[in-house]
Amino acid sequence: MNSLERVRMVLEHKIPDSVPRALYDVAIDTYNQSTLDLFAQKLGKHPRDAFRQDLRGLVLPSTEEGEEWHRVISAIRNIDDVHRIMKDWSSPALDMEWLKNKVRQIHQAGYPVIAASKVSDFETPFSLRGREQFFLDLGYEEAWLEVFLDYITEAVCAYGRAAASAGADIFGIGDDLGSQRDLLISPVQWRRLFKPRLKRIIEAVKKTNPGTAFFLHTDGNVSKLLPDFIEIGVDILNPIQPEVMNPAEVKKLYGKDLIFFGAISVQHTLPLGTPQDVYNEVKLRMATIGAGGGYLMTPSHMINADIPWENIVAFFEAAERFGTYTVNR
């Protein structure tokens, strides 16, 4: 069974021969330079070409705006400003031929495609307005705010439709809704302002291609919103930070509806533990959140310079040892 077949079985809520695994960096096609340097030094390879990596990320190109653009966005004060500034931004120009060719090439190599959007309905407003200013925007909730959010939502829909049309197996966005303790905003406000817009994004993807799964990355403790995510059609949840959410409990409560992606600690076990600690955590995840399938195993975030090489090796060795579904260990 190759990586594409393995991941597609998970997406169909079937049990593959073994758990799909990868570095999170490879799964979202985003890397710290220190990670690239480490793999070059140790193996002379790019991370995606090292070990068995079953997931392949493909970042969708987006326009990188400079400081002047952010200054203009932060100056929005009314609905007229929103229409004037955002009218073209919400219709990104995407090279569909390039995108289809990239998806085809990755599939032909035997890998699934996770198309990752840099634009999302919650984090992008933070980026465009500035974190402090956007919290003030949420506090005041002036009439222009929802119009502004609609423009951003339409841009995300455009990226989702493009990925689905190109045949991506998974389309994902990153929206960090939680802190280590709780949500960044109240569940009531999220349900009023962001839930219907996230639903619109998911529907845009599924109407374009029902076979494209929707992946939501949201750091922190987001336990209060898991039923909402399921209700609006989220298929895959990441990263399931084990420091703030109990992976076994999440699996028990929501494993019939969600596929879980991540759950290997990058705050404690990988940077601070021993290789044996890494082995123990991988074994535990397979016995709990990985039991019965529905799991894509990765570190809960990217590899940073504080993670010892021995623990990266231990992660892949443990996934190979404990990650099978076809052999009794």
N, C-alpha and C positions, 0 to 999 in steps of 0.2 A: 504494500500500500504506500503510495507516495504522499507527499505533504498536502497536495490539493485534495486528494480523495479523503485523507484523514480529517482535514478541517471541514470539508463539506458534510461528512458524516456527523460531526459535532453540530453543525448548523441545522441539520435535519433531526436533531435530538436522538441520534443513534450512537452506538458505542463503537469507536474505532479500535484498531489493534493496540494503540498506545496513545497517551495524551499528547496532543500537539504542544510543542514547546518552542520558545525563542527568547532572546533578549527583548525587552520591551522596545529598545532602540530600533531593532530590526523590524519589529511589528508595525512601527509607525514611521520608519524611514527617517529618523531624526537622531543625531549623534552629537555628543560632546567631543570636542577635539581631543581631550585627554583619553577618551575611550578608543578613538581611532589610533592614536599614538600607541596605546597599550597593546592593542591587537597586532599592530605592525611590528612592534618590538618583540612580542612573545611568539607570534606565529607567522609574521610576514603576510598577513591577510587582512582584508576588510572583515568586520564582525559578521556580516551576512554570509560570508563564505567559510566561517569557522563553526565547528560543531554541527549538530543537526538542528537546523532552524526551520520550523514548519510554517512560519508566518512571514509574509512579505508586505511591507508597507509601501504605499505610493502617495507621496504628498501632492495634493492638487495645487498647481501653480496659482498664486494670487498676486495681485499688485501690491508691491511693498511701498507704502506711503511714507514720506519723510516728515520731519519735524513741523514743517509749515502746514501740512495736511492736518496733523493732530491739533495744531493751534486753531485752525479753521473749525474743526469739529467741536472743539471745546468751547467755541464761541456761540454755539447754537442757543437761542433763547426763545424761539417761537416756532410755530408750524411752518411759516413761510421760509424760515431759515432751513428747516429740515428738508423741505421739498427742493429748495435751491441747491443745497449742498449735496444731498444724498441721491438725487434722481438718477444719476448715471452710475453711482457706486453699486447699486443693488442689481445691476445687470452685467456681471463680469464676462469678459470675452475669454472663452475657453477654446483651446485648439482640440477639437474633438477627434481629429484624425490622429494627432499625437497620443491622446489619451487611450484611444482604442488600440493603437499599436502597442503601447506599453502594457496594457492589460493582456493582450494576446501573447506578447513575449513572455510575460511572467507565467501565464497559464501553460504555455508550451514547455516551459522549463519544469513544470510539475508543481507549481506553488499557487496558493490562493492569493488574491489581491485584497488588501485592506486599504481602501482609498481614504486618506485622512484630509479633512478640510481644516485650513488655518482659520477659517471664519466660523463663528458659532453664535448662538442667540444670546448667551449670557456673558461670556468672556470678552467677546469683541467690543461690546459697549464699554466695558472697563478699559480696554486698550485704547479705544478711540477718544473717550472722554477723560480718561484718567481715573484711577480707582477712587480717590477721595471725592472727586466731583460726581462720579456716577452714584456713589452712595447718597450724596446730597440729592441727586436727581430722583432716586428711588424714594427718598424721604418726602420730597415736595410733590412728586407725581403730577407735574404740570401737564397741560393738555397735549403738548408736543411730544411727550415721552413715548407714548404708544405708537405714534406715527414713525418716530425714529426707530423703534424696535421692529416695526413692520418692514422697513427698508432693509434692515440687517437680516431679518428672517427670510426675506425674499432672496437675498444673496446666498444664504445657506441652502435654500431650496434649489437654486440654480446649480450649485456645486453637487448637491445630492442627486439631482436629475441627471447631470452629466456623468457622474460615477456609475449610476445604475444603468444608464443607456450604454455605457462602454463595457458593461458586463462585470463590474467589480463584485466580488463575493460579499464584501462588507464595506459599508460606508460609515465613517465615524467622525464625531466632533468631540472637542474637549471643552467642557464647561465645569470648572471647579466650583461647585455649589457649597462645599462644606469646609469647615475648619477641623482641627483635631478634636474639638468638643461637640460641635453642632453645626447647623446650617448658617450660612453667611447672611441670609435674609429669612424672614418668617415663612413658614410653609404656606400661610394664607396669601402672602404677596407673590410667592413663586407660582402658586396655582392660578392666581388672577392674571399675572403679567407674562409668565414664561411657559407655563404648561401648555396653553393653547397654541403657542407659537412653535414649541418643540413638536407638538402633535402635527402641525402643518408641515414641518420639515420631514418627519417620518412618513407621512402620507405621500409627499412628493416623491420620495424614494420608492416606496412600495407600489405606487401607481405606475411609475416608469418601468420598474422591474421587480415583480414580487419575489424574485429569487435573491435579491440583494438584502442582506441582513443589516440592521441598524445597530451601531456600536456607540455607546455613550461613555466617555471618560469623565469622571467627576471625582476629584480627590475629596478626602475628608469623610466625616461621619454624615452620611446622607440616608441613614436608615429610615427616617420619617417619610421619605419620598419614594421608596421602592415600590409600594403598591401603585403610586401614580405613574411611575415609569412603565410598569407592566400594562397599565390601563391604556396608555397612549401608544404602545407598540414597540418599546425598546426591546431589542432581542438580546443584546450582549452588554454586560455592565463591567466596567473597569474603574479603578484598580482593586477594589475590595481591600483597602488598607488594613492589614491585620492588627495594627496598633489601635485602631479606633472602631473597627467592625469585626465581629467574630465570624470568620469564614464558615465555620461549621453551622452556626445558627442561621446565617444567611442562606446557606444551601438547604437547610431543613425547611425553612419558611417559604423560599421562593424558587427552589431548584426546578420545579415543574415548568416554570414560566421563563426563567432567565438562564442564559449561558454566562458563566463567570470567567473573567479574563484578568489574570494577575495573581495577587494574594501572597507572593513571596516577599518578605519584608526587605525594603531597601533603607529602612531607618535603623534597624537593629541587627537582624541576622546576617545579612550580606556584608555590611561594613564592619560590624563589631564582633560577629560570631566566628567560630572556627569552622573548618570544612565539615566536621561532624555535626555542628549545629545546623548547617545548611542541609545536610543529609536528613537530619531529623525533621526539619520543617517541610521539606519536599515530601517525605514519607507521610507526615501528618496531613498535608493538604490532599494527597491522593486518597487517603482513608476517609476524608470528610468532604470537602468541597468538590473533590474529583471523583468521588464514588458514583458509579453509574453513568459516567460521562458528563457532558455539559460543561466542560472545563477546558480553557486554553491557558496553559501554564506559562507565566512569565514573571519576572520581578515586577513589583507593583509600580515601578517607574524606571527611568533611565539609569544606566550605569554611570556612577560618578567616580571621581579620582580617589575617593576614600574606600572603595571596595577592593580588597586584595584579589590578585589574580587567582590565587588558590581557591577562593570562594566562588569565583565565576566557573572555574573548572568543576568544582564540586556540585554546582547547580546542574550542569549538564550530565555529569556522571550519575547523580541521584535521579534525575528525570529518566535516564536510561534504565536504571536499576529498578526503580519503584513505579515507573509510569506506564507499565503494560496493563492492558485489560484482558489479555488472553492467557496469561500464565499465573498460576497460584504461586505467590511468593512465600 
